[in-house]
C-alpha cells in the first residue's frame, strides 16, 4: 500500500539525468572552446600588441619652448633650467617599512609633508608608471648636494634639470606675452594636444597661448623594458631626442615698449592706463602695454597659490590687458569720425563757417556746452579740430541724425568701432558702437514684463533702458561720449586708417617664426581688413586740423608739442565718466606730413587729455622718432579745456 521512497531510480530516470548532465557539459565545453577561439584567433593580434606595449614603456623627455624675441632679436621671454626633486619608485626599497623610512627622512630634509609625498607618488605613478615622480620644482642646490652626499640613505631620490619659462624684464609686456600652465585634462582630449602628457606645460594666455603651436616643441622619449607591474626591468631600448619649439620674433621694439610702459606709469600717477604704438601702413605693433601690470614669473614653478590668488582678486585688475580688453568713451578723439562723416556725406564743407557761442540748445530742456562753456566764435572745420569745439560737432551731429543711412554710425563702423580688430591675441573686446536699433531694442525689452524676471524694474539692474534713441544720443556720440565703448587699439586702428589713406589694418604682434639656426619657418603678414573710400581732400583737411591742434599756439596740445622738432598731427580727448574724474586720451600721427606711426595713450581718472595722456604720448614719440631731451616735467597754464 505504501511506496518505498528509498528505492533506486529506474533505468529510464537514470538515463534522463545522464543526458541532462551531458548536455550541460557539452555547452560548457563549447563556450570555453569558442572563447579560446575568439581570444587566440580573432583577437590574438590585438592582445599581442597590448602585451608588447606592457613590456616597453616610454619615458618622455621635455622639449624646451621657443623663445619670444623683439624686432631686434632681444630676448623678451626665454627659458631657464631648474633642479626638480624627483623620486624613482622602482628604486625605493622593496620592504614597506624601509620605503616608509626613506620617504619620512625625505619629508624632514625637504620640508614637505609625508602625506603629500605619498599622494604625489600614487597619483603620478598611476598616470605614468615608468616615469620619475616630480615632488617639487626649483629645489635649493644645498638640498641637492645633501642628498647626493647621502645617496645610500635616499635610494631612488634624485634631482634633475628641467626647463621653465623665464621673463627677464619682469612685468614688461606681461599682458602681451602671457604665461604657461600645465595642460588640463580637457585639453588632453583635444587633437592639438594629443602628443602631450599630464604635467606638460602649454600657453595659457597672451602670445604664449596664441602661438603655442609654434613655441611648443616636440617631446622626446626614452623607451625602457618594464615588468608586469610596470617597473623598469631592463636596459634602455631606444631614445628619441626632444625638438625645441621655434622662436617667435615680434614686431615689438623693446625700447618702445619700455618707454610706453614708463610713460603711462609716470604720467598716470598710479591710475590705470594703456598705450598703443603701431605702424600705420601694416598694423605692426611697435609697443603696447597696460597698467597696472604683473610679473608673469609668478606662474613659473614653483607656483605660489596665494600669489596667484592675490593677482586674480586684485581690484586693480593687473591681469586685464586694457589696450585690447577695456572699453571706454573716447572723448574728443572721436571727432575724427564725425568730421569724416560730415565731409563725406556732403553735410559740411571745409570752408563752411559755424558759430560757436559756447553752448548748443537743442530744445528748451536740452542744452549741450563746451567744457567750461568756452566761446570759440565763428569757426570752420580745421578751426574746430584745432580748438576742439564741441558745439561745432554737436550741430553736425544733429544734421547727421537726420541722415537716413545713420552716417555717423556707418563711418564709425567703417573705421572699426564696435568690432574686433583681429589682433593676434586671445580675449580681445569688441567694445560698443551705439545705434538707434541697439537702444530701441533695449527699450522694447524693458517694456516686456518677462525681460527682467527676478530683478527690480530698473534698467540698471536688468541691463535695459528706460528710453528710446534720441538726437541727444547722436550728439553725445559725436564727441565720443554717451554709450560709446572703445579700446585704445580700436582708436589706433581708426587713426592709422586716416594716416595711410584708408586702409583699416589688422594689427599684429608677431612678425615671423624661426628655428634655432635662425631660418624662417613661417611668415606672419596679415592683410588689411578693408579699405575705406576716403576722399584725399577730406583726409588732408582733417590731417591739417589735427596738425594745428598739436603745433599751433591755439591748439589743444600745443603746450605739450609746441616747438617739437617733428610736426605731429594729434587730438586730445577728455571723456566724462559720471561722478568719476575724467579719462584722459591722446591720439597722434607722426610725422604729420607723411605718417609712419600712430600712438594712442589713455589714463583713467587722468583729467584733460593735454594734462596726462598727451605728455605720455610725447615720451613714446621721442623713442620712435629719435628725439632726445624731449621730456616735460608738467603741463599747466593755458591748456585748452577739451
C-alpha positions, 0 to 999 in steps of 0.5 A: 500500500505504501511506496518505498521512497528509498528505492533506486531510480529506474533505468529510464530516470537514470538515463534522463539525468545522464543526458541532462548532465551531458548536455550541460557539459557539452555547452560548457565545453563549447563556450570555453572552446569558442572563447579560446577561439575568439581570444587566440584567433580573432583577437590574438593580434590585438592582445599581442600588441597590448602585451608588447606595449606592457613590456616597453614603456616610454619615458618622455623627455621635455622639449624646451619652448621657443623663445619670444624675441623683439624686432631686434632679436632681444630676448623678451621671454626665454627659458631657464633650467631648474633642479626638480626633486624627483623620486624613482619608485622602482628604486625605493626599497622593496620592504614597506617599512624601509620605503616608509623610512626613506620617504619620512627622512625625505619629508624632514630634509625637504620640508614637505609633508609625508602625506603629500609625498605619498599622494604625489607618488600614487597619483603620478605613478598611476598616470605614468608608471615608468616615469620619475615622480616630480615632488617639487620644482626649483629645489635649493642646490644645498638640498641637492648636494645633501642628498647626493652626499647621502645617496645610500640613505635616499635610494631612488631620490634624485634631482634633475634639470628641467626647463621653465619659462623665464621673463627677464624684464619682469612685468614688461609686456606681461599682458602681451606675452602671457604665461604657461600652465600645465595642460588640463585634462580637457585639453588632453582630449583635444587633437592639438594636444594629443602628443602631450602628457599630464604635467606638460606645460602649454600657453595659457594666455597672451602670445604664449597661448596664441602661438603655442603651436609654434613655441611648443616643441616636440617631446622626446622619449626614452623607451625602457623594458618594464615588468608586469607591474610596470617597473623598469626591468631592463636596459634602455631600448631606444631614445628619441631626442626632444625638438625645441619649439621655434622662436617667435620674433615680434614686431615689438621694439623693446625700447618702445615698449619700455618707454610706453610702459614708463610713460603711462606709469609716470604720467598716470600717477598710479591710475590705470592706463594703456598705450598703443604704438603701431605702424600705420601702413601694416598694423605692426605693433611697435609697443603696447602695454597696460597698467597696472601690470604683473610679473608673469614669473609668478606662474613659473614653478614653483607656483605660489597659490596665494600669489596667484590668488592675490593677482586674480582678486586684485581690484586693480585688475593687473591681469586685464590687458586694457589696450585690447580688453577695456572699453571706454568713451573716447572723448574728443578723439572721436571727432575724427569720425564725425568730421569724416562723416560730415565731409563725406556725406556732403553735410559740411564743407571745409570752408563752411563757417559755424558759430560757436557761442559756447553752448548748443540748445537743442530744445528748451530742456536740452542744452549741450556746452563746451567744457567750461562753456568756452566761446570759440566764435565763428569757426570752420572745420580745421578751426574746430579740430584745432580748438576742439569745439564741441558745439561745432560737432554737436550741430553736425551731429544733429544734421547727421541724425537726420541722415537716413543711412545713420552716417555717423554710425556707418563711418564709425563702423567703417573705421572699426568701432564696435568690432574686433580688430583681429589682433593676434591675441586671445580675449580681445573686446569688441567694445560698443558702437551705439545705434538707434536699433541697439537702444530701441531694442533695449527699450522694447525689452524693458517694456516686456514684463518677462525681460527682467524676471527676478530683478527690480524694474530698473534698467540698471539692474536688468541691463535695459533702458528706460528710453528710446534713441534720441538726437541727444544720443547722436550728439553725445556720440559725436564727441565720443561720449554717451554709450560709446565703448572703445579700446585704445587699439580700436582708436589706433586702428581708426587713426592709422586708417586716416594716416595711410589713406584708408586702409583699416589694418589688422594689427599684429604682434608677431612678425615671423617664426624661426628655428634655432639656426635662425631660418624662417619657418613661417611668415606672419603678414596679415592683410588689411581688413578693408579699405575705406573710400576716403576722399584725399581732400577730406583726409588732408583737411582733417590731417591739417586740423589735427596738425594745428591742434598739436603745433599751433599756439591755439591748439589743444596740445600745443603746450605739450608739442609746441616747438617739437622738432617733428610736426605731429598731427594729434587730438586730445580727448577728455571723456566724462565718466559720471561722478568719476574724474575724467579719462584722459586720451591722446591720439597722434600721427607722426610725422604729420606730413607723411605718417609712419606711426600712430600712438594712442595713450589713455589714463583713467581718472587722468583729467584733460587729455593735454594734462596726462595722456598727451605728455605720455604720448610725447615720451613714446614719440621721442623713442620712435622718432629719435628725439632726445631731451624731449621730456616735460616735467608738467603741463599747466597754464593755458591748456585748452579745456577739451 
